[in-house]
Amino acid sequence: MNRHVDHLLTRYILGQLSSRQAQRVESHLQGCPSCRASLHRYRNLVRQVNASLTDLDPQMASRNAADLVRRSQQQSATQSNLRWAMLPATVIVLLLALPVLINTNAQDIRQTQLDVTAEQVPALDTTAIPPSVSSSSQSLSLRIGTPTHADDTQSAATPIVQAAPVP
């Protein structure tokens, strides 16, 4: 039998089940260690309550024990239901936090790419080649940049081109 019989154990212990229900519980207990452990716990609980209520009449002690076991079962069920109730809330929180986490990681990746690109692009050398460079070959020094003197009349967007002397 697959279906657990926890909900019947209290009445089984107290002898309040029909013979058909009691047989069903006994059959299930043979193959279910979890329900056998629950039955053992409930029986111990009933014994403890009965032992502490010896001054009351036996029927009263039996009812109090049954109430105590029932409350224990309800408490277990409530805790189980609470765990399941927390699941959707946890999923919602994760779904709300996911875009923030993804955006933060994307910004970190973009910044890392910019840093790597800046390291890979070599700086331009804007120094002119001195006239003493090999006189047998023609060379052209190209300096790109903005004018640095006040008397330069070229616009900032116009490259400055300087040719080295050709011998």
C-alpha positions in Angstrom: 0.0 0.0 0.0 1.4 3.4 -1.0 -0.8 5.7 1.0 0.4 6.3 4.6 -2.0 5.8 7.4 -0.8 8.5 9.9 -4.3 9.9 10.1 -5.6 6.6 11.4 -2.9 5.7 13.9 -4.4 7.5 16.9 -7.7 5.8 16.6 -5.9 2.5 15.9 -4.0 2.8 19.2 -7.1 3.6 21.1 -9.1 0.8 19.4 -11.5 3.1 17.7 -11.2 1.8 14.1 -13.6 -0.6 12.4 -12.1 -4.1 11.8 -11.7 -3.3 8.1 -9.8 -0.1 8.9 -7.7 -1.8 11.5 -6.7 -4.5 9.0 -5.8 -1.8 6.4 -3.6 -0.1 9.0 -1.9 -3.4 10.0 -1.3 -4.4 6.4 0.2 -1.0 5.7 2.4 -1.1 8.8 4.0 -4.4 7.7 5.5 -2.7 4.6 6.1 0.9 5.9 8.9 1.6 8.4 7.9 5.3 8.6 4.4 4.5 9.8 5.7 1.8 12.1 8.0 4.4 13.7 5.1 6.9 14.0 2.9 4.2 15.6 5.7 3.5 18.1 6.1 7.2 19.0 2.3 7.6 19.4 2.1 4.5 21.6 4.9 5.7 23.9 3.2 9.1 24.1 -0.1 7.5 25.1 1.6 5.4 27.7 3.3 8.5 29.2 0.1 10.5 29.3 -1.8 7.5 30.9 1.0 7.0 33.5 0.8 10.7 34.4 -3.0 10.7 34.7 -3.4 7.8 37.0 -5.6 9.9 39.4 -8.2 10.4 36.6 -10.6 7.8 35.6 -9.3 5.5 32.8 -11.7 6.8 30.2 -10.7 10.4 30.8 -7.0 9.5 30.6 -7.6 7.7 27.3 -9.4 10.8 25.9 -6.6 13.1 27.0 -4.0 10.9 25.5 -5.9 10.8 22.2 -6.2 14.6 22.2 -2.5 15.0 22.8 -1.7 12.6 20.0 -4.1 14.4 17.7 -2.6 17.8 18.5 0.9 16.3 17.8 -0.3 15.1 14.4 -1.9 18.4 13.6 1.3 20.2 14.5 3.3 18.0 12.2 0.9 18.6 9.4 1.0 22.4 9.9 4.8 22.4 9.8 4.7 20.4 6.6 2.2 22.7 5.1 4.2 25.7 6.1 7.3 24.3 4.3 5.2 23.9 1.1 3.7 27.4 1.5 7.2 28.9 1.7 8.2 27.3 -1.6 6.3 29.8 -3.9 7.5 32.7 -1.9 11.1 31.6 -2.2 10.7 31.1 -6.0 9.2 34.6 -6.3 12.1 36.2 -4.4 14.6 34.3 -6.6 12.8 35.4 -9.8 12.8 39.0 -8.7 16.5 38.9 -7.7 17.6 37.2 -10.9 17.5 40.2 -13.2 19.5 42.2 -10.7 22.1 39.5 -10.5 22.2 39.1 -14.3 22.5 42.9 -14.8 25.3 43.2 -12.3 27.2 40.4 -13.9 26.7 41.9 -17.4 28.1 45.3 -16.2 31.1 43.5 -14.7 31.7 41.7 -18.0 31.4 44.9 -20.0 33.8 46.7 -17.8 36.3 43.8 -18.0 36.1 43.9 -21.8 36.8 47.6 -21.8 39.8 47.1 -19.5 41.2 44.3 -21.7 40.6 46.4 -24.9 42.4 49.4 -23.4 45.4 47.2 -22.5 45.5 45.6 -26.0 45.4 48.9 -28.0 49.0 50.3 -28.2 49.5 54.0 -27.5 50.4 56.0 -30.6 53.9 57.4 -30.7 53.6 61.1 -31.7 57.2 62.0 -31.7 58.7 63.2 -35.0 61.6 61.3 -36.5 64.7 63.4 -36.1 66.5 64.6 -39.4 69.6 62.6 -38.5 67.8 59.3 -39.4 69.4 57.4 -42.3 69.8 59.8 -45.2 69.8 57.1 -47.9 66.2 56.2 -47.4 63.0 58.2 -47.7 60.9 58.3 -44.6 57.7 59.9 -43.7 56.7 60.6 -40.1 53.1 61.0 -39.6 51.9 62.6 -36.4 48.2 62.6 -35.7 46.9 64.8 -33.1 45.6 68.2 -32.2 47.6 71.4 -32.5 49.6 72.2 -29.5 50.5 75.8 -30.2 48.2 78.8 -30.2 49.5 79.8 -33.7 48.4 76.5 -35.3 45.4 77.3 -37.5 44.3 73.8 -38.3 41.1 72.5 -36.7 41.3 69.8 -34.0 39.8 67.3 -36.4 42.5 67.9 -39.1 45.4 65.6 -38.6 48.9 67.1 -38.5 51.2 65.6 -41.0 54.9 66.2 -40.9 57.3 64.9 -43.5 60.8 64.1 -42.6 63.5 65.8 -44.8 64.5 63.7 -47.8 68.2 64.1 -48.7 
